Amino acid sequence: MSPRRSYDQYCSAARALDAVGDRWTLLIVRELLTGPRRYTDLHADLPGVSTDVLASRLKDMERDGLATRRRLPPPGAAYVYELTGRGRELLPVIQALGAWGEAELGERRPTDAVRAHWFALPMLRALREKGDGEGVVEVRLEEGDFHLYVGAEDGPVYGHGRAPGEPDARLSMDVDTCTAIARGELSVADAVRDGRIEVAGEGTLAKGLRNA
């Protein structure tokens, strides 16, 4: 395990960067906001990170109390990583960085990797800003599906694939609409009114979106 590097400054921002300022750490947090994940899954969804760097960052996160490693019971019997309560407190940090970075997105470059679930946190932020209550929202894109736990206090913030069980709302849209929301160019309410998002479901969230 590598020794902790420090800015050696008595400042809360500097102390925070001591823990999460290394390259890849916050993106690992982004991936673990889905809940427990295997090392191989993390590596697959963090294109560009080497196995050595990923292993080192995960060990650092364990040391700093941001993540834990545990073995799943049979028949899984695989090791998974998951955020601690302290690690989950980084959600508003990730959200704030995402909001600040909207202006940096621009057009997708040919070298840019993309995963459908990378739209989950911008979509979650957009739904929270609209404020139509709490519940599970399933988002369907041609590139893949993901689901969101709007208003969740504990457990995963979002997940891969379709929602387990019947979601409170199901949103179908194309990737251009989802990208426009992620860039801050389009609100969810406007996208619904313009027919760019199809809303299904009978939950409070679905009704609130249809009445946007």
Backbone as a chain_set.jsonl record, in Angstrom:
{"seq": "MSPRRSYDQYCSAARALDAVGDRWTLLIVRELLTGPRRYTDLHADLPGVSTDVLASRLKDMERDGLATRRRLPPPGAAYVYELTGRGRELLPVIQALGAWGEAELGERRPTDAVRAHWFALPMLRALREKGDGEGVVEVRLEEGDFHLYVGAEDGPVYGHGRAPGEPDARLSMDVDTCTAIARGELSVADAVRDGRIEVAGEGTLAKGLRNA", "coords": {"N": [[0.843, -1.19, 0.0], [0.596, 2.156, -0.914], [2.285, 4.981, 0.57], [0.476, 7.61, 2.194], [0.068, 10.59, 0.418], [0.453, 14.059, 0.995], [-0.739, 17.436, 1.071], [0.056, 18.82, 3.202], [-1.227, 20.98, 4.468], [-3.116, 22.933, 6.678], [-6.079, 22.866, 6.101], [-9.391, 22.354, 5.186], [-10.175, 21.791, 2.529], [-7.738, 21.091, 1.365], [-7.154, 18.825, 2.913], [-9.254, 17.177, 2.103], [-8.557, 16.793, -0.576], [-6.205, 15.427, -0.192], [-7.233, 12.915, 0.322], [-8.974, 12.275, -1.833], [-7.987, 13.362, -4.142], [-6.303, 12.145, -5.987], [-5.73, 10.968, -9.33], [-8.368, 9.209, -10.86], [-9.683, 8.421, -8.489], [-12.16, 9.723, -7.729], [-13.72, 8.966, -9.878], [-13.882, 6.253, -9.493], [-15.425, 6.3, -7.196], [-17.779, 7.303, -8.377], [-18.53, 5.026, -9.874], [-18.963, 3.178, -7.81], [-21.172, 4.183, -6.578], [-23.304, 2.84, -7.523], [-23.608, 0.677, -5.912], [-22.373, -2.476, -4.503], [-19.528, -3.698, -6.295], [-17.664, -5.8, -8.49], [-14.107, -6.176, -8.933], [-13.368, -6.67, -11.618], [-15.583, -5.672, -12.991], [-15.464, -2.972, -12.325], [-13.065, -2.299, -13.577], [-13.764, -2.696, -16.245], [-15.592, -0.651, -16.66], [-14.153, 1.615, -16.36], [-12.564, 2.714, -18.573], [-9.237, 3.001, -19.689], [-7.886, 3.099, -17.292], [-5.165, 1.538, -15.655], [-4.574, -1.838, -14.498], [-2.894, -1.948, -12.282], [-2.98, 0.685, -11.246], [-5.711, 0.921, -10.639], [-6.008, -1.083, -8.676], [-4.297, -0.023, -6.725], [-5.571, 2.429, -6.108], [-7.985, 1.519, -5.03], [-7.083, 0.183, -2.743], [-6.034, 2.383, -1.37], [-8.427, 3.76, -0.932], [-9.728, 1.996, 0.77], [-7.996, 2.132, 2.975], [-8.379, 4.784, 3.707], [-10.947, 4.786, 4.591], [-13.056, 5.057, 2.813], [-14.06, 3.062, 1.201], [-14.945, -0.425, 1.26], [-13.97, -3.884, 1.174], [-15.418, -6.976, 0.503], [-16.41, -10.444, 0.712], [-18.737, -12.083, -1.313], [-21.522, -14.186, -0.406], [-21.851, -17.763, -1.154], [-23.842, -18.672, -4.057], [-22.186, -16.867, -5.356], [-19.616, -15.942, -4.287], [-17.598, -14.14, -4.904], [-15.305, -11.385, -4.587], [-16.239, -8.11, -3.665], [-16.31, -4.537, -3.985], [-17.388, -1.772, -2.068], [-18.911, 1.371, -1.194], [-18.315, 3.079, 1.874], [-20.214, 4.702, 4.511], [-18.938, 7.149, 4.759], [-17.749, 7.336, 2.256], [-20.031, 7.492, 0.645], [-20.852, 10.024, 1.221], [-19.616, 11.571, -0.602], [-21.241, 11.93, -2.768], [-22.687, 14.489, -3.22], [-20.428, 15.976, -3.858], [-19.49, 14.817, -6.236], [-21.748, 15.363, -7.77], [-21.716, 18.16, -7.784], [-19.304, 18.632, -9.146], [-20.01, 17.513, -11.591], [-22.064, 19.254, -12.384], [-20.605, 21.636, -12.616], [-18.921, 20.86, -14.643], [-20.527, 20.693, -16.882], [-20.337, 22.666, -18.857], [-18.006, 21.956, -20.033], [-18.372, 19.748, -21.58], [-19.182, 19.826, -24.399], [-18.981, 18.748, -27.843], [-18.989, 15.239, -28.436], [-15.87, 13.631, -28.542], [-13.951, 11.702, -30.942], [-12.319, 9.924, -29.572], [-13.513, 9.603, -27.141], [-14.737, 7.541, -24.628], [-17.882, 6.005, -23.753], [-20.51, 5.202, -21.544], [-23.743, 4.019, -20.91], [-24.707, 4.315, -18.275], [-23.269, 6.458, -17.321], [-24.728, 8.686, -17.698], [-26.405, 8.679, -15.595], [-26.028, 10.117, -13.112], [-26.129, 12.919, -13.903], [-28.808, 12.858, -14.805], [-30.16, 12.141, -12.474], [-29.623, 14.388, -10.924], [-31.005, 16.308, -12.405], [-33.641, 15.406, -12.116], [-33.986, 15.646, -9.358], [-33.816, 18.379, -9.089], [-36.168, 19.109, -10.322], [-38.021, 18.117, -8.534], [-40.243, 16.245, -7.926], [-40.839, 14.363, -5.978], [-39.991, 11.143, -4.47], [-38.513, 7.98, -5.405], [-38.181, 5.088, -7.615], [-36.714, 5.381, -10.735], [-36.683, 4.356, -14.006], [-34.565, 4.469, -16.779], [-34.505, 4.37, -20.217], [-32.423, 3.883, -22.89], [-31.179, 3.663, -26.263], [-28.56, 2.88, -26.183], [-28.352, 1.526, -23.826], [-29.723, 0.647, -20.583], [-30.538, 2.162, -17.414], [-31.172, 2.648, -13.903], [-32.546, 4.822, -11.398], [-32.403, 5.893, -7.996], [-34.253, 8.022, -6.712], [-34.004, 10.409, -4.251], [-32.95, 8.65, -2.415], [-31.599, 7.742, 0.716], [-29.93, 5.872, 1.819], [-27.95, 3.036, 0.708], [-27.668, 2.0, -2.797], [-27.3, 4.608, -5.279], [-27.83, 4.669, -7.938], [-28.373, 2.234, -10.582], [-27.268, -0.404, -12.822], [-28.809, -1.397, -15.899], [-32.269, -2.487, -16.212], [-34.823, -1.53, -13.842], [-35.2, -3.288, -10.739], [-38.148, -5.007, -10.302], [-41.254, -3.141, -10.519], [-40.856, 0.1, -11.67], [-41.308, 3.463, -10.312], [-41.496, 5.354, -12.249], [-40.972, 5.328, -15.752], [-38.702, 6.283, -18.151], [-38.244, 6.958, -21.498], [-35.967, 7.733, -23.998], [-33.859, 9.324, -26.524], [-30.262, 9.234, -27.049], [-29.309, 11.757, -27.659], [-31.09, 13.51, -26.427], [-30.668, 12.832, -23.749], [-28.012, 13.572, -23.541], [-28.209, 16.34, -23.948], [-29.537, 17.058, -21.615], [-27.588, 16.324, -19.769], [-25.663, 18.193, -20.407], [-26.81, 20.448, -19.475], [-28.383, 21.897, -21.135], [-31.016, 21.396, -21.552], [-34.029, 20.929, -19.796], [-35.599, 18.332, -17.831], [-38.382, 18.62, -17.658], [-38.969, 20.292, -19.883], [-38.146, 18.603, -21.923], [-40.005, 16.54, -21.7], [-42.391, 17.94, -22.25], [-41.854, 18.638, -24.89], [-42.032, 16.262, -26.144], [-39.79, 14.685, -26.27], [-39.075, 12.981, -24.308], [-40.541, 10.033, -23.328], [-42.939, 9.172, -20.997], [-43.778, 6.666, -18.72], [-45.759, 4.787, -16.351], [-47.294, 4.802, -13.05], [-46.655, 6.034, -10.728], [-45.972, 8.666, -8.277], [-43.847, 10.192, -9.225], [-43.946, 9.729, -12.017], [-46.456, 10.806, -12.644], [-46.049, 13.469, -11.897], [-44.134, 14.239, -13.771], [-45.521, 13.932, -16.166], [-47.316, 15.944, -15.889], [-45.83, 18.146, -16.228]], "CA": [[0.0, 0.0, 0.0], [1.434, 3.34, -1.041], [2.118, 5.934, 1.672], [-0.402, 8.739, 1.894], [0.675, 11.864, 0.051], [-0.301, 15.138, 1.619], [-0.358, 18.815, 0.795], [0.562, 19.371, 4.458], [-1.853, 22.273, 4.717], [-4.214, 22.846, 7.635], [-7.209, 23.408, 5.348], [-10.278, 21.222, 4.925], [-10.123, 21.462, 1.107], [-6.483, 20.365, 1.138], [-7.287, 17.501, 3.52], [-10.127, 16.39, 1.232], [-7.793, 16.411, -1.761], [-5.282, 14.375, 0.227], [-7.923, 11.626, 0.282], [-9.665, 11.945, -3.089], [-7.468, 14.166, -5.235], [-5.532, 11.387, -6.964], [-6.405, 10.608, -10.581], [-9.261, 8.051, -10.887], [-10.389, 8.12, -7.243], [-13.555, 10.155, -7.758], [-14.443, 8.168, -10.873], [-14.184, 4.98, -8.823], [-16.589, 6.612, -6.357], [-18.933, 7.355, -9.289], [-18.939, 3.656, -10.204], [-19.424, 2.474, -6.609], [-22.48, 4.699, -6.172], [-24.308, 1.851, -7.945], [-23.639, -0.426, -4.962], [-21.197, -3.34, -4.554], [-19.077, -4.055, -7.636], [-16.446, -6.589, -8.572], [-12.946, -5.492, -9.511], [-13.401, -6.781, -13.076], [-16.619, -4.763, -13.487], [-14.92, -1.623, -12.204], [-12.055, -2.115, -14.619], [-14.448, -2.61, -17.536], [-16.32, 0.62, -16.767], [-13.198, 2.718, -16.211], [-11.602, 2.547, -19.668], [-8.052, 3.853, -19.606], [-7.153, 2.883, -16.044], [-4.403, 0.292, -15.633], [-4.934, -2.717, -13.375], [-2.085, -1.577, -11.121], [-3.486, 1.932, -10.676], [-7.015, 0.651, -10.043], [-5.789, -1.818, -7.426], [-3.696, 0.904, -5.767], [-6.578, 3.391, -5.658], [-8.945, 0.814, -4.174], [-6.426, -0.014, -1.452], [-5.991, 3.686, -0.705], [-9.79, 4.086, -0.495], [-9.97, 1.183, 1.965], [-7.201, 2.701, 4.067], [-8.933, 6.079, 4.104], [-12.31, 4.624, 5.083], [-14.034, 5.423, 1.795], [-14.607, 1.85, 0.592], [-14.605, -1.694, 1.903], [-13.934, -5.07, 0.318], [-15.972, -8.139, 1.195], [-16.679, -11.611, -0.13], [-20.146, -12.433, -1.42], [-21.799, -15.57, -0.033], [-22.111, -18.642, -2.293], [-22.914, -19.201, -5.07], [-21.353, -15.829, -5.961], [-18.271, -16.166, -3.735], [-16.639, -13.191, -5.463], [-15.05, -10.207, -3.766], [-16.8, -6.872, -4.198], [-15.987, -3.292, -3.304], [-18.557, -0.907, -1.884], [-18.627, 2.583, -0.443], [-18.728, 3.238, 3.257], [-21.007, 5.909, 4.691], [-18.054, 8.283, 4.462], [-17.614, 7.386, 0.812], [-21.297, 7.941, 0.058], [-20.972, 11.469, 1.425], [-19.012, 12.245, -1.75], [-22.231, 12.123, -3.831], [-22.857, 15.907, -3.604], [-19.182, 16.459, -4.47], [-19.54, 14.348, -7.625], [-22.816, 16.103, -8.439], [-21.255, 19.539, -8.0], [-18.314, 18.588, -10.213], [-20.74, 17.274, -12.83], [-22.751, 20.488, -12.76], [-19.577, 22.571, -13.054], [-18.326, 20.354, -15.877], [-21.465, 20.701, -18.016], [-19.829, 23.568, -19.897], [-16.809, 21.371, -20.623], [-18.681, 18.561, -22.379], [-19.084, 20.086, -25.825], [-19.289, 17.601, -28.685], [-18.229, 14.037, -28.099], [-14.689, 13.427, -29.366], [-13.843, 10.317, -31.429], [-11.603, 9.103, -28.591], [-14.264, 9.543, -25.882], [-15.546, 6.372, -24.275], [-19.176, 6.357, -23.165], [-21.329, 4.139, -20.985], [-25.094, 4.555, -20.683], [-24.934, 4.695, -16.876], [-22.604, 7.718, -16.997], [-25.766, 9.716, -17.722], [-27.292, 8.499, -14.443], [-25.921, 11.181, -12.117], [-26.769, 14.133, -14.415], [-30.26, 12.682, -14.84], [-30.603, 12.182, -11.084], [-29.58, 15.798, -10.509], [-32.091, 17.008, -13.098], [-34.914, 14.995, -11.511], [-34.063, 16.226, -8.017], [-34.096, 19.804, -9.243], [-37.584, 19.255, -10.654], [-38.683, 17.972, -7.245], [-41.556, 15.582, -7.952], [-40.933, 13.288, -5.001], [-38.962, 10.114, -4.393], [-38.879, 6.686, -5.962], [-37.282, 4.455, -8.583], [-36.944, 5.809, -12.114], [-35.949, 3.58, -15.003], [-34.269, 5.244, -17.985], [-34.203, 3.489, -21.339], [-31.732, 4.455, -24.042], [-30.753, 2.637, -27.213], [-27.222, 2.449, -25.786], [-28.441, 0.742, -22.6], [-30.675, 1.103, -19.574], [-30.097, 2.293, -16.034], [-32.255, 3.098, -13.041], [-32.166, 5.808, -10.393], [-33.125, 5.891, -6.729], [-34.418, 9.448, -6.426], [-34.272, 10.662, -2.839], [-32.414, 7.581, -1.564], [-30.695, 8.169, 1.777], [-28.979, 4.785, 2.036], [-27.908, 2.087, -0.386], [-27.228, 2.509, -4.097], [-27.89, 5.823, -5.815], [-28.33, 4.267, -9.242], [-27.992, 0.874, -10.914], [-27.183, -0.769, -14.223], [-29.918, -2.18, -16.431], [-33.626, -2.112, -15.836], [-35.094, -1.511, -12.404], [-35.78, -4.503, -10.172], [-39.547, -4.744, -10.013], [-41.915, -2.09, -11.29], [-40.398, 1.425, -11.237], [-42.324, 4.503, -10.137], [-41.591, 6.034, -13.539], [-40.086, 4.81, -16.796], [-38.432, 7.335, -19.12], [-37.602, 6.502, -22.735], [-35.469, 8.886, -24.765], [-32.655, 9.016, -27.289], [-29.046, 9.677, -26.37], [-29.146, 13.197, -27.852], [-31.864, 14.17, -25.374], [-29.97, 12.6, -22.483], [-26.8, 14.392, -23.595], [-28.604, 17.736, -23.758], [-29.822, 17.214, -20.185], [-26.298, 16.257, -19.074], [-24.945, 19.445, -20.663], [-27.54, 21.56, -18.89], [-29.037, 22.646, -22.206], [-32.422, 21.008, -21.624], [-34.571, 20.394, -18.54], [-36.454, 17.154, -17.997], [-39.75, 19.089, -17.905], [-39.07, 20.751, -21.267], [-38.021, 17.436, -22.801], [-41.295, 15.851, -21.661], [-43.36, 18.772, -22.97], [-41.524, 18.633, -26.311], [-42.176, 14.909, -26.661], [-38.488, 14.033, -26.414], [-39.06, 11.926, -23.293], [-41.815, 9.332, -23.142], [-43.075, 8.823, -19.583], [-44.727, 5.61, -18.397], [-45.821, 4.494, -14.932], [-48.397, 5.419, -12.311], [-46.157, 6.589, -9.47], [-45.996, 10.123, -8.125], [-42.83, 10.768, -10.113], [-44.445, 9.693, -13.391], [-47.562, 11.77, -12.767], [-45.481, 14.804, -11.849], [-43.449, 14.503, -15.038], [-46.527, 14.084, -17.237], [-48.002, 17.219, -15.665], [-44.817, 19.219, -16.253]], "C": [[0.883, 1.247, 0.0], [1.215, 4.272, 0.146], [1.223, 7.08, 1.25], [0.435, 9.963, 1.528], [-0.191, 12.98, 0.61], [0.205, 16.485, 1.143], [0.236, 19.481, 2.042], [0.07, 20.8, 4.687], [-3.024, 22.079, 5.67], [-5.441, 23.556, 7.061], [-8.092, 22.225, 4.98], [-10.28, 20.814, 3.451], [-8.852, 20.671, 0.785], [-6.555, 18.96, 1.724], [-8.179, 16.598, 2.651], [-9.371, 15.918, 0.004], [-6.698, 15.406, -1.422], [-5.92, 12.998, 0.042], [-8.471, 11.276, -1.1], [-9.11, 12.681, -4.307], [-6.65, 13.412, -6.261], [-6.378, 11.048, -8.181], [-7.13, 9.281, -10.415], [-10.077, 7.871, -9.615], [-11.857, 8.51, -7.304], [-14.364, 9.406, -8.814], [-14.744, 6.769, -10.336], [-15.385, 5.175, -7.899], [-17.842, 6.647, -7.215], [-19.441, 5.951, -9.597], [-19.507, 2.923, -8.996], [-20.728, 3.041, -6.064], [-23.615, 3.803, -6.659], [-24.502, 0.751, -6.905], [-22.412, -1.304, -5.136], [-20.836, -3.732, -5.99], [-17.792, -4.858, -7.558], [-15.333, -5.782, -9.232], [-13.015, -5.517, -11.034], [-14.45, -5.855, -13.682], [-16.145, -3.314, -13.413], [-13.919, -1.346, -13.325], [-12.704, -1.943, -15.987], [-15.117, -1.252, -17.736], [-15.456, 1.835, -16.468], [-12.143, 2.597, -17.305], [-10.455, 3.539, -19.561], [-7.258, 3.659, -18.331], [-6.399, 1.556, -16.12], [-4.82, -0.544, -14.43], [-4.157, -2.34, -12.117], [-2.621, -0.318, -10.444], [-4.832, 1.692, -10.001], [-6.86, -0.065, -8.711], [-5.226, -0.896, -6.346], [-4.732, 1.89, -5.222], [-7.576, 2.721, -4.722], [-8.346, 0.55, -2.791], [-6.35, 1.29, -0.665], [-7.366, 4.052, -0.149], [-10.178, 3.25, 0.72], [-9.242, 1.766, 3.166], [-7.825, 3.976, 4.608], [-10.391, 5.998, 4.532], [-13.388, 5.02, 4.101], [-14.729, 4.208, 1.19], [-14.185, 0.639, 1.408], [-14.639, -2.809, 0.858], [-14.486, -6.241, 1.106], [-16.259, -9.244, 0.191], [-18.168, -11.899, -0.131], [-20.359, -13.878, -0.978], [-22.0, -16.43, -1.276], [-23.542, -18.458, -2.778], [-22.025, -18.152, -5.707], [-19.895, -15.997, -5.589], [-17.203, -15.263, -4.34], [-16.431, -12.055, -4.474], [-15.649, -8.981, -4.457], [-16.301, -5.701, -3.358], [-17.261, -2.475, -3.181], [-18.156, 0.302, -1.036], [-19.054, 2.445, 1.009], [-19.664, 4.448, 3.334], [-20.201, 7.155, 4.367], [-17.882, 8.441, 2.956], [-18.868, 7.895, 0.129], [-21.499, 9.444, 0.218], [-20.331, 12.257, 0.288], [-20.008, 12.457, -2.882], [-22.423, 13.601, -4.183], [-21.597, 16.515, -4.209], [-19.153, 16.074, -5.948], [-20.593, 15.133, -8.4], [-22.382, 17.538, -8.734], [-20.208, 19.599, -9.114], [-18.99, 18.381, -11.569], [-21.444, 18.525, -13.318], [-21.749, 21.517, -13.278], [-19.019, 22.167, -14.413], [-19.262, 20.334, -17.073], [-20.92, 21.526, -19.178], [-18.622, 22.989, -20.619], [-17.122, 20.216, -21.572], [-18.51, 18.815, -23.874], [-19.515, 18.873, -26.637], [-18.423, 16.415, -28.283], [-17.077, 13.85, -29.08], [-14.605, 11.965, -29.818], [-13.175, 9.384, -30.422], [-12.372, 8.918, -27.288], [-15.0, 8.213, -25.73], [-16.877, 6.85, -23.713], [-19.842, 5.089, -22.65], [-22.688, 4.747, -20.681], [-25.247, 5.062, -19.256], [-24.174, 5.951, -16.473], [-23.572, 8.891, -17.082], [-26.626, 9.68, -16.454], [-27.22, 9.677, -13.476], [-26.43, 12.522, -12.645], [-28.295, 14.033, -14.449], [-30.847, 12.728, -13.425], [-30.642, 13.622, -10.585], [-30.737, 16.576, -11.134], [-33.45, 16.66, -12.488], [-35.07, 15.574, -10.115], [-34.386, 17.715, -8.093], [-35.56, 20.039, -9.573], [-38.451, 19.032, -9.421], [-40.074, 17.383, -7.262], [-41.649, 14.391, -7.008], [-39.792, 12.292, -5.108], [-39.457, 8.83, -5.023], [-37.845, 6.193, -6.952], [-37.68, 4.888, -9.988], [-36.062, 4.973, -13.037], [-35.774, 4.433, -16.255], [-33.836, 4.28, -19.084], [-33.612, 4.284, -22.494], [-31.396, 3.325, -25.003], [-29.397, 2.06, -26.811], [-27.225, 1.59, -24.523], [-29.409, 1.373, -21.618], [-29.977, 1.296, -18.235], [-31.291, 2.74, -15.208], [-31.697, 3.946, -11.903], [-33.008, 5.649, -9.144], [-33.232, 7.348, -6.266], [-34.789, 9.629, -4.961], [-33.724, 9.608, -1.901], [-31.441, 8.148, -0.537], [-29.61, 7.141, 2.025], [-28.994, 3.869, 0.819], [-27.488, 2.732, -1.693], [-27.968, 3.779, -4.493], [-28.484, 5.552, -7.193], [-27.854, 2.854, -9.518], [-27.963, 0.655, -12.407], [-28.43, -1.536, -14.644], [-31.267, -1.689, -15.94], [-33.852, -2.26, -14.339], [-35.599, -2.879, -11.945], [-37.226, -4.232, -9.771], [-40.075, -3.612, -10.87], [-41.458, -0.715, -10.799], [-41.566, 2.382, -11.048], [-42.532, 5.286, -11.425], [-40.595, 5.393, -14.487], [-39.941, 5.875, -17.872], [-37.694, 6.746, -20.315], [-37.209, 7.718, -23.55], [-34.288, 8.452, -25.602], [-31.447, 9.645, -26.597], [-28.816, 11.172, -26.562], [-29.899, 13.986, -26.779], [-31.155, 14.033, -24.035], [-28.695, 13.444, -22.416], [-27.123, 15.857, -23.358], [-28.925, 18.022, -22.294], [-28.514, 17.227, -19.401], [-25.497, 17.538, -19.265], [-25.616, 20.641, -20.013], [-28.257, 22.416, -19.915], [-30.556, 22.439, -22.236], [-32.857, 20.498, -20.26], [-35.416, 19.167, -18.843], [-37.878, 17.584, -18.331], [-39.932, 19.525, -19.352], [-38.995, 19.58, -22.24], [-39.321, 16.641, -22.841], [-42.326, 16.629, -22.467], [-43.127, 18.742, -24.484], [-41.652, 17.248, -26.939], [-40.867, 14.174, -26.861], [-38.273, 12.949, -25.371], [-40.461, 11.347, -23.198], [-41.876, 8.823, -21.71], [-44.132, 7.741, -19.426], [-44.69, 5.37, -16.896], [-46.919, 5.276, -14.241], [-47.953, 5.992, -10.972], [-46.219, 8.107, -9.453], [-45.014, 10.8, -9.06], [-43.339, 10.831, -11.554], [-45.551, 10.722, -13.595], [-47.037, 13.195, -12.752], [-44.801, 15.185, -13.149], [-44.455, 14.709, -16.163], [-47.254, 15.421, -17.106], [-47.041, 18.408, -15.732], [-45.283, 20.378, -17.124]], "O": [[1.8, 1.372, 0.812], [0.107, 4.356, 0.676], [1.212, 7.475, 0.084], [1.38, 10.323, 2.23], [-1.413, 12.858, 0.687], [1.388, 16.666, 0.852], [0.836, 20.553, 1.962], [0.835, 21.695, 5.046], [-3.831, 21.166, 5.491], [-5.794, 24.665, 7.461], [-7.593, 21.202, 4.511], [-10.375, 19.627, 3.142], [-8.889, 19.702, 0.026], [-6.075, 18.007, 1.11], [-7.897, 15.412, 2.484], [-9.523, 14.771, -0.417], [-6.303, 14.614, -2.278], [-5.251, 12.039, -0.342], [-8.439, 10.113, -1.501], [-9.701, 12.629, -5.385], [-6.323, 13.968, -7.31], [-7.591, 10.863, -8.076], [-6.561, 8.328, -9.883], [-11.108, 7.201, -9.667], [-12.719, 7.701, -6.961], [-15.572, 9.232, -8.655], [-15.759, 6.173, -10.694], [-16.263, 4.315, -7.828], [-18.867, 6.084, -6.832], [-20.649, 5.711, -9.583], [-20.436, 2.128, -9.138], [-21.333, 2.442, -5.175], [-24.763, 3.984, -6.254], [-25.452, -0.026, -6.997], [-21.487, -0.919, -5.852], [-21.709, -4.055, -6.796], [-16.948, -4.636, -6.69], [-15.583, -4.838, -9.982], [-12.751, -4.503, -11.68], [-14.24, -5.31, -14.766], [-16.392, -2.525, -14.325], [-13.938, -0.279, -13.939], [-12.247, -1.136, -16.797], [-15.199, -0.761, -18.861], [-15.961, 2.95, -16.339], [-10.964, 2.401, -17.011], [-10.657, 4.738, -19.371], [-6.079, 4.011, -18.279], [-6.942, 0.56, -16.6], [-5.358, -0.015, -13.457], [-4.695, -2.404, -11.012], [-2.708, -0.256, -9.217], [-5.072, 2.203, -8.907], [-7.504, 0.299, -7.727], [-5.63, -0.977, -5.186], [-4.768, 2.157, -4.021], [-7.968, 3.312, -3.716], [-9.037, 0.683, -1.78], [-6.57, 1.31, 0.546], [-7.475, 4.585, 0.956], [-10.88, 3.736, 1.606], [-9.814, 1.879, 4.25], [-7.805, 4.225, 5.813], [-11.013, 7.024, 4.808], [-14.52, 5.291, 4.502], [-15.861, 4.311, 0.718], [-13.201, 0.675, 2.146], [-15.259, -2.678, -0.197], [-14.078, -6.479, 2.242], [-16.34, -9.009, -1.014], [-18.794, -11.953, 0.927], [-19.471, -14.712, -1.155], [-22.289, -15.898, -2.348], [-24.402, -18.111, -1.969], [-21.177, -18.499, -6.529], [-19.038, -16.172, -6.455], [-16.018, -15.593, -4.291], [-17.283, -11.797, -3.624], [-15.572, -8.84, -5.678], [-15.925, -5.853, -2.196], [-18.107, -2.482, -4.075], [-17.194, 0.254, -0.27], [-20.037, 1.774, 1.322], [-19.877, 5.136, 2.336], [-20.716, 8.102, 3.772], [-17.871, 9.56, 2.443], [-18.791, 8.64, -0.848], [-22.227, 10.064, -0.556], [-20.483, 13.477, 0.217], [-19.666, 13.103, -3.872], [-22.33, 13.946, -5.362], [-21.681, 17.464, -4.988], [-18.833, 16.896, -6.806], [-20.366, 15.524, -9.545], [-22.653, 18.064, -9.814], [-20.228, 20.517, -9.933], [-18.6, 18.988, -12.567], [-21.43, 18.831, -14.511], [-22.015, 22.196, -14.27], [-18.685, 23.02, -15.235], [-18.838, 19.991, -18.177], [-21.029, 21.13, -20.338], [-18.25, 23.466, -21.691], [-16.238, 19.752, -22.291], [-17.771, 18.093, -24.543], [-20.32, 18.064, -26.174], [-17.282, 16.572, -27.849], [-17.271, 13.902, -30.295], [-15.134, 11.082, -29.143], [-13.44, 8.182, -30.422], [-11.939, 8.162, -26.419], [-15.782, 7.817, -26.594], [-16.981, 7.985, -23.246], [-19.737, 4.029, -23.266], [-22.762, 5.891, -20.234], [-25.844, 6.115, -19.034], [-24.405, 6.472, -15.382], [-23.269, 9.978, -16.589], [-27.478, 10.546, -16.259], [-28.26, 10.188, -13.061], [-27.115, 13.225, -11.902], [-28.992, 15.005, -14.158], [-31.918, 13.298, -13.216], [-31.584, 14.023, -9.902], [-31.37, 17.4, -10.473], [-34.313, 17.528, -12.36], [-36.174, 15.955, -9.726], [-35.132, 18.244, -7.27], [-36.139, 21.044, -9.16], [-39.491, 19.672, -9.266], [-40.995, 17.954, -6.678], [-42.466, 13.497, -7.226], [-38.77, 12.553, -5.743], [-40.66, 8.612, -5.162], [-36.78, 6.788, -7.115], [-38.842, 4.773, -10.379], [-34.846, 4.901, -12.86], [-36.728, 5.047, -16.733], [-32.919, 3.48, -18.9], [-34.219, 5.226, -23.002], [-31.335, 2.162, -24.603], [-29.117, 0.888, -27.067], [-26.205, 0.99, -24.185], [-29.857, 2.503, -21.809], [-28.953, 0.671, -17.96], [-32.308, 3.163, -15.758], [-30.541, 3.805, -11.503], [-34.188, 5.31, -9.222], [-32.387, 7.832, -5.513], [-35.775, 9.063, -4.49], [-34.0, 9.655, -0.702], [-30.562, 8.941, -0.877], [-28.492, 7.493, 2.4], [-29.917, 3.91, 0.005], [-27.011, 3.867, -1.71], [-29.111, 3.999, -4.094], [-29.505, 6.128, -7.567], [-27.023, 2.324, -8.78], [-28.552, 1.419, -13.171], [-29.035, -2.242, -13.836], [-31.384, -0.622, -15.337], [-33.159, -3.019, -13.662], [-36.336, -3.549, -12.668], [-37.493, -3.323, -8.985], [-39.428, -3.18, -11.823], [-41.65, -0.392, -9.627], [-42.666, 2.152, -11.552], [-43.615, 5.819, -11.666], [-39.513, 4.969, -14.081], [-40.935, 6.324, -18.443], [-36.649, 6.114, -20.163], [-38.016, 8.623, -23.768], [-33.766, 7.351, -25.427], [-31.584, 10.469, -25.692], [-28.187, 11.803, -25.712], [-29.408, 15.001, -26.284], [-31.051, 14.998, -23.277], [-28.345, 13.967, -21.358], [-26.393, 16.546, -22.645], [-28.621, 19.103, -21.79], [-28.339, 18.03, -18.485], [-24.734, 17.929, -18.382], [-25.052, 21.735, -20.0], [-28.691, 23.528, -19.612], [-31.285, 23.208, -22.863], [-32.14, 19.721, -19.631], [-35.89, 18.984, -19.964], [-38.519, 16.981, -19.192], [-40.928, 19.175, -19.985], [-39.691, 19.561, -23.255], [-39.701, 16.125, -23.892], [-43.053, 16.05, -23.274], [-44.076, 18.81, -25.265], [-41.407, 17.081, -28.134], [-40.827, 13.151, -27.544], [-37.396, 12.098, -25.523], [-41.439, 12.071, -23.013], [-40.969, 8.124, -21.257], [-45.246, 7.873, -19.933], [-43.708, 5.708, -16.235], [-47.415, 6.275, -14.762], [-48.791, 6.393, -10.165], [-46.483, 8.748, -10.47], [-45.307, 11.855, -9.622], [-43.187, 11.848, -12.23], [-45.574, 11.425, -14.605], [-47.518, 14.042, -13.504], [-44.885, 16.334, -13.582], [-44.26, 15.571, -17.02], [-47.749, 15.964, -18.093], [-47.386, 19.525, -15.346], [-44.567, 21.37, -17.266]]}, "num_chains": 1, "name": "protein.A"}
